Amino acid sequence: MSVPLEKQMWGDMFGMCAGRFGIPWMMDSIPPQS
């Protein structure tokens, strides 16, 4: 994992990694709005 999945300063959970074939992946999870 190049960037561990963790809460960022803008409030989202964000992380980056590379898959088995070297393809980069980014994940961004937005918290629910009430």
KOLKOLBA-386362 format. One record per atom (N, C-alpha, C, O): residue in one letter; x, y, z. Coordinates in steps of 0.2 Angstrom, whole numbers, plus 5000, padded with zeros to 4 digits. Example, Ala and Ser with C-alpha at 12.3 -4.5 7.8 and 13.67 -1.06 7.14 Angstrom:
A506649725039/A506249785039/A506649845039/A507149835042/S506449895035/S506849955036/S506450005039/S506750065040/
END
This chain:
M500449945000/M500050005000/M500450065000/M500950075004/S500350114995/S500750174995/S500550225000/S500950265003/V499850225001/V499550275006/V499050235010/V498550215007/P499150225016/P498650185020/P497950215020/P497950275020/L497450175021/L496750205021/L496650235028/L496750195033/E496650295028/E496550335034/E496150405033/E496050425027/K495850425039/K495550495038/K495950545036/K496550555039/Q495750585031/Q496150645028/Q495950705031/Q495350715034/M496350765030/M496150825033/M495450855030/M495150895033/W495250835024/W494650855021/W494050815023/W493450825021/G494150765028/G493650725031/G493450655028/G493050615031/D493750645022/D493550575019/D494150525021/D494650545024/M493950465020/M494450405021/M494750395014/M494350395009/F495350395014/F495750395007/F496350345008/F496650345013/G496450305003/G497050265003/G497250254995/G496850254991/M497850234994/M498150214988/M498550144988/M498850134993/C498450104983/C498850044983/C498950024975/C498650054971/A499349974974/A499449944967/A499249874968/A499449834972/G498849854962/G498649784962/G499249734960/G499749754959/R499049674959/R499449624958/R499849634951/R500449614950/F499549664946/F499849684940/F500149754939/F500249774934/G500149784945/G500449854945/G500049904943/G500249964943/I499349894943/I498849944941/I498749984948/I498549954953/P498850054948/P498650094954/P497950094955/P497550104951/W497750094962/W497050104964/W497050154969/W497450164973/M496550194969/M496350244974/M495650234977/M495250224973/M495650244983/M494950234986/M494750294991/M495250314994/D494150324990/D493950384993/D493250364996/D492850354992/S493150365003/S492550355006/S492250415009/S492650445013/I491650435007/I491450495010/I490950485016/I490550435015/P491050515021/P490550495027/P489850525025/P489750565022/P489350485028/P488650505027/P488550575030/P488750595035/Q488150605026/Q487850675027/Q487250675031/Q486750635029/S487150705036/S486450705040/S486050765039/S485550775042/
END
